[in-house]
Amino acid sequence: MFSAILIVPTVSNATLFEQVKHWFENDNETLENVQDDDDDSSDAAEKMMAGKMMVRIDHDMADDAGIEATVLVETNFFPESKALATVVNLRPLLALRAQHHQAIAALNVANVTERAAAAELARLKMLAKGAGSVATKNVNYAQAEWQAAKARLQGLNFDEQAVRDEATQTWGEVVASWILTENSKEWQRLLSRQDSLLLVTLPIDLTLAADVSFIRVALNGKRKNAPKAYFVSSALPTDQMTQSETYFFKTASKKLRTGMRVDVWLPQGSKPLTGVFIPDQAIIWNEGQAWAYVKLEEDLYQRKSLLKGLPASGGVFMTDGIDAGSTLVIRGGQMLLSEEFRWQIEDDD
């Protein structure tokens, strides 16, 4: 029976110390590699967040910067387009109305003259039945007078109709009816400045929806609290430069003056869009583009583009890109932008 004998070489104290030292150096190197990997992962995460326009700040810094946020709720929005309008000068309408009155007056006189001539002709014909050539001569004279009166009446009828046609061709049937109708309430309100007539010129790429009954108009260019102006009719005059559509609207604003150019907002349809509203106070600007920050975590924020947003009174309306329920930063966004750029600079270094 054989026994296994393990022969171990003799090791000096110095050699044993070097061996142990070598083991520790290997362990330290392994630990440093692990730590370096962790640091690299952290740096990569920060770079990834920077690439996604994210920034992380602690709670104390957020308080010092006065960051405020609110939760967005879903809402409906009627998209609008902005256009220009001019307060119409009533002098041409006054001139047409006066011209029409003159035509009517002349027509009334001609009517009386024609009826009188017709009556005189009938009387003379009755007398001429038992009379001689003198009576016949008078009848012939009366016949000529009646024919002349009838011709003048017909001519004045044409003149009156010409005024009507001019009013209709220049201002459209609705406004023309205001001018030509005696005791028109709409005309009296325009004349007394209770109402103002607006000529709205649309942008070249825009058309007015068929179901639009009113628009918003403001002197100061601000959509908020802008009063209504109600649809009157299509306008036949057009802008010679743009060749775009024109329409008449009327508004009860007493602050408007003849010739004023005002901003108007036109609804683009009767069906609302669904999304979230981003107020002006939440919007920040960078390189000519609008942005807003949303809060992702307790200390993490992400910058969102508002490029696809629709202009709205007091802000921007988003149908996508920012969802309802998101926490929107409404104060302190500029500080977050500065901090985000500082991250990017440090990452580049």
Secondary structure, DSSP 8 states (H G I E B T S, - for coil): ------------HHHHHHHHHHHHHHHHHHHHHHHHHHHHHHHHHHHHHHHTTEEE--HHHHHHHT-EEEE---EEE--EEEEEEEE--SHHHHHHHHHHHHHHHHHHHHHHHHHHHHHHHHHHHHHTTSS-HHHHHHHHHHHHHHHHHHHHHHHHHHHHHHHHHHHHHHHHHHHHHHHHSTT-HHHHHHHTTSSEEEEEE--TT----TT--EEEEESSS--TT--EEEEEEE-S---TTT---EEEEEE--TT--TT-EEEEEEES-SS-EEEEEEEGGG-EEETTEEEEEEE-SSSEEEEEE-TT-EEETTEEEESSSS-TT-EEEEE-HHHHHHHHHHHHHHHH-
